[in-house]
Amino acid sequence: MTGLRLGPLLRYVDGESAGTATIWVETDRPCTAEVRCEGGAHGSSRTFLIAGHHYALIPVTGLTPGTTVAYEVLLDEVRVWPPEDSPFPPSVIRTPAAAAPDTGTPELHVSFGSCRWASAPVGEPDPVGPDALHTLAAALTADPGAVRPDVLILLGDQVYADETSKATRRRLAGRRDLAEPPGAEVADFEEYTYLYDESWSDPQVRWLLSTVPSCMIFDDHDVIDDWNTSASWLAEMRTKPWWRERILSGLMSYWVYQHLGNLSPAELAADKLYAAVRAESDGTRRLREFAVEADADPACVRWSYRRDFGRTRLLMVDSRAARVLAEGHREILDPDEARWVRDQALTDPGDRDHLLIGTSLPWLLPPLVHDAESWNAALAGGERGPRWARFGEKLRRAADLEHWAAFPTSFEKLAGLIAEVGSGPDAPATVCVLSGDVHHAYVAEPLWRTDQPRSRVVQLTCSPVHNSIPLSIRLGFRFGWSRVGRRLGRAFARHGRVAARSVTWGKTGGPWFGNQLMTLTLRGRAARLSLAQVREGEGESGAAARLVTVDERELAPW
């Protein structure tokens, strides 16, 4: 009998006509995967083959707006989900309701975060504390009537290709000698599948992802730490004998496990690669050719995407693979990608109450960190001569100085785009930049040196979902927001002859450290933010971990 190897993951739910959804699965052999819902909505798809693994992205049609329907997954007519002995509530597809005079404007709950190591196996101690996704799932299981996210936005580092667990290292050692490069890091597509197995097989997280739609984007650890830091970094990596297989496998696995589910059914129907892979008995060669092209010319593929949830637009921006790395021309987005982001941000302004810009890397960092990165970019670009340039490149790699601030032109372009979006007659109530990466959470608000946008603009950073940060780095981030830190940052900027920024900003919340999730609650033009952190069970009763709200605030009047 065909088995369900991984999934189901509820990915796309139509936010406009509310008639369609997509559900992703991995099976252990070729089959027809089918979804059947209460009320008659259904969908089916034949699996496609990549590197010995079988996948399907099942389009579900016939859904009714404003309903919540349970669904089952069948493989070759045999039900495999939910399991017969499942302790969890039914997996459901919940479609948004349109605003109506008798019901008012519906609320949209958007939860987000980044940086998630897989949960420790049941019964084993977790070195970084309880997982926020695991804890959220447990809370929703215990109280099925509780408010749940309408969408979960995962802002990078869904898997760690360069920091594997003991269990994964044992699997790797069963295939090859870990004394040989890349050692205990993943080497190929098969080993990437181990990471997703570990991350998405946790029973609580598996159920959560089956019933809450998700949007994803990669960050560096999905491939390797500091991915695409600089041109010299990339040139050095390409000399390593294991790198080519690593990057091709990273792009291939991301396309299969994360990217496909970000797309709408209409986008999937128009996707030539998706059609080609499904048309072949084995799509590995075709997908690998795509990865080769994407590695050689990042501008030939667009990983960024747009999702609309009623009158809220999410622009998920690829801030890793789309980079232009040549010194003197550095940009975090290549010209075509930047043009696409701009077009999507400015299209249909009167149809939006809120614009969410998802980027794994924070746009606004602690001021000292921002100025240090801009200074470093100037040094590495030759502003102070070749000796300083060599020092700047070494420091850039050693200290991970490669956020938006390290691409000053791109930073300013994003600032200008946000000001333009937020200043017109149809400006949204809020423009929220959603980010992760830096293993803590904070709220920052910019002030333009010229005209301030009408929209409320906020940087919302939330990380990690399940990871840790050393005490020394915690202290460094706190210092980065301080007055002394700001003065030191300005001194760095003067030394690097860095041009004055068009915006200044201050921290209005945080920093908060711990495993955590942020949630935006949006209703019409109103917006509320909350931050929930995981608290471990206390006392001899062995109480379960729980999510505790540590901050709440209005971003736009409720």
C-alpha positions as CSV (number, residue, x, y, z in Angstrom):
1,M,0.0,0.0,0.0
2,T,1.2,3.5,-0.8
3,G,2.2,5.5,2.3
4,L,2.3,9.2,3.1
5,R,5.9,10.0,3.7
6,L,5.5,13.7,4.6
7,G,2.7,16.2,4.8
8,P,0.0,17.1,4.1
9,L,0.9,20.8,4.1
10,L,-1.9,23.2,3.4
11,R,-0.2,25.9,1.4
12,Y,-2.3,28.2,-0.7
13,V,-5.9,29.2,0.1
14,D,-7.5,31.6,-2.4
15,G,-7.9,35.0,-0.7
16,E,-10.0,36.5,-3.4
17,S,-12.7,34.2,-4.8
18,A,-12.0,31.7,-2.0
19,G,-12.7,28.7,-4.2
20,T,-9.3,27.0,-4.4
21,A,-6.5,25.6,-2.2
22,T,-3.4,23.6,-2.7
23,I,-2.1,20.8,-0.5
24,W,1.4,19.4,-0.7
25,V,2.4,15.8,0.0
26,E,5.3,13.4,-0.3
27,T,4.6,9.7,-0.8
28,D,6.7,6.6,-0.7
29,R,5.8,5.5,-4.3
30,P,4.1,6.8,-7.4
31,C,0.4,7.2,-7.0
32,T,-2.6,9.4,-7.5
33,A,-3.0,11.7,-4.5
34,E,-6.5,13.0,-3.8
35,V,-8.1,15.4,-1.3
36,R,-11.7,15.0,-0.4
37,C,-13.5,17.7,1.7
38,E,-16.8,17.7,3.5
39,G,-19.4,19.3,1.3
40,G,-17.9,18.0,-2.0
41,A,-14.8,20.1,-2.7
42,H,-12.0,17.9,-3.9
43,G,-8.9,17.6,-6.0
44,S,-6.4,15.1,-7.3
45,S,-3.0,15.0,-8.9
46,R,-0.5,12.3,-10.1
47,T,2.8,12.4,-8.2
48,F,6.0,13.5,-9.9
49,L,9.4,12.0,-9.3
50,I,12.5,13.9,-8.2
51,A,15.7,12.1,-7.2
52,G,13.8,8.9,-6.2
53,H,11.2,10.8,-4.2
54,H,7.5,11.2,-5.1
55,Y,5.6,14.5,-4.6
56,A,2.3,16.0,-5.5
57,L,0.7,19.5,-5.1
58,I,-3.0,18.8,-5.1
59,P,-5.3,21.7,-6.3
60,V,-8.6,21.6,-4.4
61,T,-11.6,23.3,-6.0
62,G,-15.2,23.9,-5.2
63,L,-14.6,25.5,-1.8
64,T,-17.2,27.9,-0.4
65,P,-16.2,31.3,0.9
66,G,-16.4,31.8,4.7
67,T,-16.5,28.1,5.5
68,T,-14.3,25.6,7.4
69,V,-14.3,22.1,6.0
70,A,-12.4,19.0,7.2
71,Y,-10.5,17.1,4.5
72,E,-8.9,13.7,4.0
73,V,-6.0,12.6,1.9
74,L,-6.2,9.4,-0.2
75,L,-3.5,7.7,-2.1
76,D,-4.8,5.4,-4.9
77,E,-8.2,5.6,-3.2
78,V,-6.9,4.5,0.2
79,R,-7.2,7.1,3.0
80,V,-3.9,7.9,4.7
81,W,-4.8,11.2,6.4
82,P,-5.8,11.7,9.1
83,P,-4.4,8.5,10.7
84,E,-7.0,6.3,12.3
85,D,-5.5,6.9,15.8
86,S,-4.8,10.6,15.4
87,P,-5.0,12.5,18.7
88,F,-5.5,15.8,16.8
89,P,-8.6,17.7,15.6
90,P,-9.5,17.2,11.9
91,S,-7.3,19.0,9.4
92,V,-9.4,21.7,7.8
93,I,-9.4,24.2,5.0
94,R,-10.8,27.5,6.1
95,T,-11.8,29.9,3.4
96,P,-12.0,33.7,4.1
97,A,-15.4,35.3,4.2
98,A,-16.0,38.5,2.2
99,A,-17.0,41.6,4.1
100,A,-20.8,42.0,4.4
101,P,-23.0,44.6,6.1
102,D,-24.5,42.1,8.5
103,T,-21.1,40.5,9.6
104,G,-18.8,43.5,9.3
105,T,-15.2,43.3,8.1
106,P,-13.6,39.9,8.9
107,E,-10.3,39.8,10.9
108,L,-7.1,38.4,9.3
109,H,-4.6,36.8,11.7
110,V,-1.0,36.7,10.2
111,S,1.6,34.9,12.4
112,F,5.3,35.0,11.4
113,G,8.8,34.2,12.5
114,S,12.0,32.6,11.2
115,C,14.9,30.4,12.2
116,R,13.6,27.0,13.2
117,W,15.7,24.0,14.2
118,A,13.7,20.9,14.2
119,S,12.0,20.0,17.5
120,A,13.9,17.5,19.7
121,P,12.4,14.0,19.6
122,V,9.7,13.3,22.2
123,G,11.2,12.5,25.6
124,E,14.6,14.0,24.8
125,P,15.8,17.3,26.3
126,D,15.7,20.3,23.9
127,P,19.0,22.3,24.1
128,V,17.2,25.5,22.9
129,G,13.9,25.2,24.7
130,P,10.5,24.4,23.4
131,D,9.6,25.0,19.7
132,A,7.1,27.9,19.2
133,L,5.3,26.0,16.3
134,H,5.1,22.9,18.4
135,T,3.7,24.9,21.3
136,L,1.2,26.7,19.1
137,A,0.0,23.4,17.7
138,A,-0.4,21.9,21.2
139,A,-2.4,25.0,22.3
140,L,-4.8,24.7,19.3
141,T,-5.2,21.0,19.8
142,A,-6.1,21.5,23.4
143,D,-8.6,24.3,22.5
144,P,-9.9,23.8,18.9
145,G,-12.1,26.8,19.3
146,A,-9.1,29.2,20.0
147,V,-8.2,31.9,17.5
148,R,-5.7,30.4,15.0
149,P,-3.6,32.1,12.3
150,D,-5.2,32.5,8.9
151,V,-1.7,32.2,7.5
152,L,1.7,31.3,8.8
153,I,4.6,33.2,7.3
154,L,8.0,31.5,7.7
155,L,10.7,34.0,6.9
156,G,13.8,31.8,6.3
157,D,15.9,29.1,7.8
158,Q,13.2,26.4,7.6
159,V,16.0,23.9,7.6
160,Y,19.7,24.1,8.6
161,A,21.9,22.5,5.9
162,D,25.0,23.5,7.7
163,E,24.0,22.8,11.4
164,T,22.6,19.3,11.5
165,S,21.3,17.4,14.6
166,K,22.7,14.3,16.1
167,A,20.0,12.2,14.5
168,T,20.7,13.6,11.1
169,R,24.4,13.2,11.5
170,R,23.8,9.5,12.2
171,R,21.9,9.2,8.9
172,L,24.6,11.1,7.0
173,A,27.3,8.8,8.5
174,G,25.3,5.8,7.1
175,R,25.9,7.1,3.6
176,R,29.4,8.6,3.6
177,D,32.6,9.4,5.6
178,L,31.9,12.5,7.7
179,A,35.6,13.1,7.9
180,E,35.5,14.2,4.3
181,P,34.0,17.6,3.2
182,P,31.3,18.8,3.7
183,G,31.5,16.7,6.8
184,A,28.3,16.8,9.0
185,E,26.6,19.3,6.6
186,V,24.3,18.1,3.9
187,A,25.8,17.2,0.6
188,D,23.1,16.4,-1.9
189,F,19.3,16.3,-2.6
190,E,18.8,13.0,-0.7
191,E,20.4,14.5,2.4
192,Y,18.2,17.6,2.1
193,T,15.2,15.3,2.3
194,Y,16.5,14.2,5.7
195,L,16.2,17.8,7.0
196,Y,12.6,18.2,5.9
197,D,11.8,14.7,7.3
198,E,13.1,15.8,10.6
199,S,11.6,19.3,10.6
200,W,8.1,18.5,9.3
201,S,7.5,15.0,10.8
202,D,7.1,16.3,14.4
203,P,3.5,15.2,15.0
204,Q,2.3,18.6,16.4
205,V,4.0,20.6,13.7
206,R,2.8,18.2,11.0
207,W,-0.8,18.7,12.1
208,L,-0.3,22.5,12.4
209,L,1.0,22.7,8.8
210,S,-1.8,20.5,7.6
211,T,-4.5,23.0,8.9
212,V,-2.9,26.5,8.7
213,P,-1.8,27.8,5.3
214,S,1.8,28.7,5.0
215,C,4.0,31.1,3.0
216,M,7.8,30.5,2.9
217,I,11.0,32.0,1.7
218,F,14.6,30.8,2.2
219,D,17.5,32.5,4.0
220,D,21.1,31.5,4.2
221,H,21.0,28.4,6.4
222,D,18.6,26.8,3.9
223,V,21.8,26.5,1.8
224,I,24.7,27.6,4.0
225,D,25.6,30.4,6.5
226,D,26.3,33.7,4.8
227,W,25.1,32.5,1.4
228,N,25.9,35.1,-1.2
229,T,27.7,37.5,1.2
230,S,30.0,38.9,-1.5
231,A,31.5,38.2,-4.9
232,S,34.8,37.0,-3.4
233,W,32.8,34.7,-1.0
234,L,31.0,33.2,-3.9
235,A,34.2,32.8,-5.9
236,E,35.9,31.0,-3.0
237,M,32.9,28.7,-2.5
238,R,33.0,27.7,-6.2
239,T,36.5,26.3,-5.7
240,K,35.3,23.8,-3.1
241,P,34.7,20.4,-4.7
242,W,31.4,19.8,-2.8
243,W,29.9,23.2,-3.3
244,R,28.3,22.7,-6.8
245,E,26.3,19.7,-5.6
246,R,25.3,21.5,-2.4
247,I,23.9,24.6,-4.2
248,L,22.2,22.7,-6.9
249,S,20.6,20.4,-4.4
250,G,19.6,23.4,-2.2
251,L,17.8,25.1,-5.0
252,M,16.2,21.9,-6.2
253,S,14.9,20.9,-2.8
254,Y,13.7,24.5,-2.1
255,W,11.7,24.4,-5.3
256,V,10.1,21.1,-4.4
257,Y,9.5,21.6,-0.6
258,Q,8.9,25.3,-0.3
259,H,8.6,27.3,-3.5
260,L,5.8,25.3,-5.3
261,G,3.4,25.8,-2.4
262,N,3.9,29.6,-2.5
263,L,2.2,29.7,-5.9
264,S,-1.5,30.1,-6.8
265,P,-3.2,27.4,-8.9
266,A,-3.2,29.9,-11.8
267,E,0.6,30.5,-11.4
268,L,1.2,26.8,-11.3
269,A,-0.8,26.3,-14.5
270,A,1.4,28.8,-16.2
271,D,4.7,27.5,-14.8
272,K,6.6,25.9,-17.6
273,L,9.1,24.1,-15.3
274,Y,6.3,22.6,-13.2
275,A,4.6,21.4,-16.4
276,A,7.8,19.9,-17.7
277,V,8.7,18.1,-14.5
278,R,5.2,16.6,-14.3
279,A,5.2,15.6,-17.9
280,E,8.3,13.4,-17.6
281,S,8.5,10.0,-15.9
282,D,11.5,11.3,-13.9
283,G,11.7,15.1,-13.6
284,T,15.2,15.1,-11.9
285,R,17.1,16.0,-15.0
286,R,14.8,18.9,-15.9
287,L,14.8,20.3,-12.4
288,R,18.6,20.0,-12.2
289,E,19.0,21.9,-15.4
290,F,16.9,24.7,-13.9
291,A,19.0,24.8,-10.8
292,V,22.2,25.0,-13.0
293,E,20.7,28.0,-14.8
294,A,19.6,29.6,-11.6
295,D,23.0,29.2,-10.0
296,A,24.8,30.6,-13.1
297,D,22.4,33.5,-13.6
298,P,20.3,34.3,-10.6
299,A,18.4,36.9,-12.5
300,C,16.8,34.2,-14.7
301,V,14.5,33.0,-11.9
302,R,12.2,35.0,-9.6
303,W,11.7,33.4,-6.1
304,S,9.8,36.5,-4.8
305,Y,6.1,36.2,-5.0
306,R,2.8,38.0,-4.1
307,R,-0.1,36.9,-2.1
308,D,-3.4,38.9,-1.5
309,F,-5.6,38.3,1.5
310,G,-8.6,40.4,0.8
311,R,-7.4,44.0,1.1
312,T,-4.0,42.9,2.6
313,R,-1.1,42.3,0.2
314,L,2.0,40.3,1.1
315,L,5.1,40.8,-1.0
316,M,7.6,38.1,-0.2
317,V,11.0,39.3,-1.3
318,D,14.0,37.1,-2.0
319,S,16.9,38.8,-0.4
320,R,19.4,36.0,-0.9
321,A,19.5,34.5,-4.4
322,A,18.6,37.7,-6.3
323,R,21.7,39.6,-5.2
324,V,24.1,41.5,-7.4
325,L,27.5,40.9,-5.8
326,A,30.1,42.8,-8.0
327,E,31.8,45.5,-5.9
328,G,30.7,48.9,-7.0
329,H,27.4,47.5,-8.2
330,R,26.1,45.7,-5.2
331,E,22.4,45.3,-4.9
332,I,20.3,43.0,-2.8
333,L,17.9,42.6,-5.7
334,D,18.8,42.4,-9.3
335,P,17.2,45.0,-11.6
336,D,14.4,42.7,-12.8
337,E,13.5,41.6,-9.3
338,A,13.6,45.1,-8.0
339,R,11.3,46.2,-10.8
340,W,8.9,43.4,-10.1
341,V,8.8,44.3,-6.4
342,R,8.1,47.9,-7.2
343,D,5.4,47.1,-9.6
344,Q,3.6,44.8,-7.2
345,A,3.9,47.4,-4.4
346,L,2.4,50.2,-6.5
347,T,-0.3,48.2,-8.3
348,D,-4.0,48.7,-7.3
349,P,-3.2,51.1,-4.4
350,G,-6.9,51.7,-3.8
351,D,-7.6,48.0,-3.2
352,R,-5.3,47.7,-0.1
353,D,-5.6,48.5,3.5
354,H,-2.2,47.0,4.5
355,L,1.0,46.2,2.7
356,L,3.3,43.5,4.2
357,I,6.8,43.2,2.8
358,G,8.3,39.9,3.8
359,T,12.1,39.8,3.7
360,S,14.2,37.3,5.7
361,L,16.7,40.1,6.6
362,P,15.6,43.1,8.6
363,W,15.5,46.4,6.7
364,L,16.0,48.4,9.9
365,L,18.7,47.0,12.2
366,P,20.0,48.5,15.5
367,P,21.6,51.7,14.3
368,L,25.1,50.7,15.4
369,V,24.8,47.5,13.4
370,H,23.4,49.3,10.4
371,D,26.2,51.9,10.4
372,A,28.9,49.2,10.9
373,E,27.5,47.2,7.9
374,S,27.4,50.4,5.7
375,W,30.9,51.3,6.8
376,N,32.1,47.8,6.0
377,A,30.5,47.9,2.6
378,A,32.3,51.1,1.8
379,L,35.7,49.7,3.0
380,A,35.2,46.5,1.0
381,G,34.3,48.5,-2.0
382,G,37.6,50.4,-1.9
383,E,36.6,53.7,-0.4
384,R,39.7,53.7,1.9
385,G,42.1,51.9,-0.4
386,P,43.1,48.2,-1.0
387,R,44.4,47.5,2.5
388,W,41.1,48.6,4.1
389,A,39.2,46.7,1.4
390,R,40.9,43.4,2.3
391,F,40.2,44.1,6.0
392,G,36.6,44.9,5.1
393,E,36.0,41.7,3.3
394,K,37.5,39.6,6.1
395,L,35.3,41.4,8.7
396,R,32.2,41.1,6.5
397,R,32.5,37.3,6.5
398,A,33.6,37.0,10.1
399,A,30.8,39.2,11.5
400,D,27.9,38.3,9.0
401,L,27.7,41.9,7.8
402,E,25.4,41.2,4.8
403,H,21.9,42.6,5.6
404,W,20.1,45.4,3.7
405,A,22.5,47.9,5.4
406,A,25.4,46.2,3.6
407,F,23.8,47.1,0.3
408,P,23.2,50.9,0.8
409,T,21.8,51.5,-2.6
410,S,19.2,48.8,-2.1
411,F,18.4,50.1,1.4
412,E,17.7,53.5,0.0
413,K,15.6,52.2,-2.9
414,L,13.4,50.3,-0.4
415,A,13.1,53.4,1.8
416,G,12.0,55.4,-1.3
417,L,9.5,52.7,-2.4
418,I,7.9,52.5,1.0
419,A,7.6,56.3,1.2
420,E,6.0,56.3,-2.3
421,V,3.6,53.6,-1.4
422,G,2.7,55.3,1.9
423,S,2.3,58.8,0.6
424,G,-0.3,58.7,-2.1
425,P,-4.0,59.5,-1.8
426,D,-4.8,55.7,-1.6
427,A,-2.0,54.9,0.9
428,P,-2.5,51.8,3.0
429,A,-3.1,52.3,6.7
430,T,0.2,50.4,7.4
431,V,3.3,49.3,5.6
432,C,4.9,46.5,7.7
433,V,8.3,45.0,6.9
434,L,8.3,41.5,8.3
435,S,11.7,39.9,9.0
436,G,13.6,37.4,11.0
437,D,17.2,36.2,10.9
438,V,18.7,38.0,13.9
439,H,17.5,35.6,16.7
440,H,15.5,38.3,18.6
441,A,12.4,40.4,18.2
442,Y,11.8,44.1,18.1
443,V,9.7,46.8,16.7
444,A,11.3,49.8,14.9
445,E,9.8,52.9,13.3
446,P,11.4,55.1,10.7
447,L,11.3,58.8,10.3
448,W,12.0,60.3,6.9
449,R,14.2,63.4,6.7
450,T,11.8,64.9,4.1
451,D,8.1,64.2,4.0
452,Q,6.8,61.5,6.3
453,P,4.5,58.9,4.7
454,R,0.8,59.0,5.6
455,S,1.0,55.2,6.3
456,R,2.2,53.9,9.6
457,V,5.5,52.2,8.7
458,V,7.0,49.6,11.0
459,Q,9.8,47.1,11.0
460,L,8.6,43.9,12.7
461,T,11.4,41.5,13.4
462,C,10.6,38.1,15.0
463,S,13.2,35.4,15.4
464,P,13.8,32.6,16.4
465,V,10.9,30.2,16.2
466,H,13.2,27.6,17.7
467,N,16.9,28.4,18.1
468,S,19.1,30.3,20.5
469,I,21.5,33.3,20.7
470,P,24.7,33.6,22.8
471,L,24.7,36.1,25.7
472,S,27.4,38.1,24.1
473,I,25.3,38.7,21.0
474,R,22.3,39.6,23.1
475,L,24.4,42.3,24.8
476,G,25.7,43.5,21.5
477,F,22.3,44.0,20.0
478,R,21.1,45.9,23.2
479,F,24.2,48.1,22.9
480,G,23.4,48.6,19.2
481,W,20.2,50.5,20.1
482,S,21.9,52.6,22.9
483,R,22.9,56.3,22.6
484,V,26.6,55.3,22.9
485,G,26.1,52.7,20.2
486,R,24.5,55.3,17.9
487,R,27.4,57.6,18.3
488,L,29.9,54.8,17.6
489,G,27.9,53.9,14.5
490,R,28.1,57.5,13.3
491,A,31.9,57.5,13.8
492,F,32.1,54.3,11.6
493,A,30.0,56.0,8.9
494,R,32.2,59.1,8.9
495,H,35.3,57.0,8.5
496,G,33.8,55.1,5.6
497,R,32.6,58.3,4.0
498,V,29.1,56.8,4.0
499,A,26.4,59.1,2.5
500,A,23.7,60.3,4.9
501,R,20.6,58.0,5.1
502,S,17.2,59.3,4.0
503,V,15.7,57.8,7.2
504,T,16.4,57.6,10.8
505,W,14.6,55.2,13.2
506,G,14.2,54.2,16.8
507,K,13.2,51.1,18.6
508,T,9.6,51.2,19.9
509,G,9.5,47.7,21.3
510,G,12.0,45.1,22.5
511,P,14.5,43.6,22.1
512,W,12.9,40.3,23.2
513,F,14.9,37.1,23.3
514,G,13.5,33.6,23.2
515,N,11.5,31.2,21.0
516,Q,8.6,33.3,19.8
517,L,6.0,34.3,17.1
518,M,4.5,37.6,16.2
519,T,0.9,38.0,15.0
520,L,-0.7,40.8,13.1
521,T,-4.5,41.1,13.5
522,L,-5.9,43.1,10.7
523,R,-9.5,44.3,10.3
524,G,-10.3,46.9,7.7
525,R,-7.7,49.6,8.2
526,A,-7.1,48.7,11.8
527,A,-4.0,46.7,12.9
528,R,-2.9,45.2,16.1
529,L,0.4,43.4,16.9
530,S,1.1,40.8,19.5
531,L,4.3,38.9,20.4
532,A,4.0,35.5,22.1
533,Q,7.0,33.7,23.7
534,V,7.3,30.1,24.7
535,R,7.5,29.5,28.5
536,E,8.7,26.2,29.7
537,G,6.5,24.2,32.1
538,E,7.4,24.8,35.7
539,G,7.1,22.9,39.0
540,E,6.9,19.2,39.8
541,S,3.7,18.8,37.8
542,G,5.7,18.9,34.6
543,A,3.3,21.4,33.0
544,A,3.6,21.7,29.3
545,A,5.2,24.6,27.6
546,R,2.8,27.5,26.7
547,L,2.8,30.6,24.6
548,V,2.6,33.8,26.7
549,T,1.8,37.2,25.2
550,V,4.6,39.6,26.2
551,D,3.6,42.6,24.1
552,E,0.5,44.0,22.5
553,R,0.1,47.3,20.6
554,E,-2.1,49.0,18.1
555,L,-0.4,49.9,14.8
556,A,-3.6,51.5,13.4
557,P,-6.6,52.5,15.4
558,W,-8.9,49.6,16.2
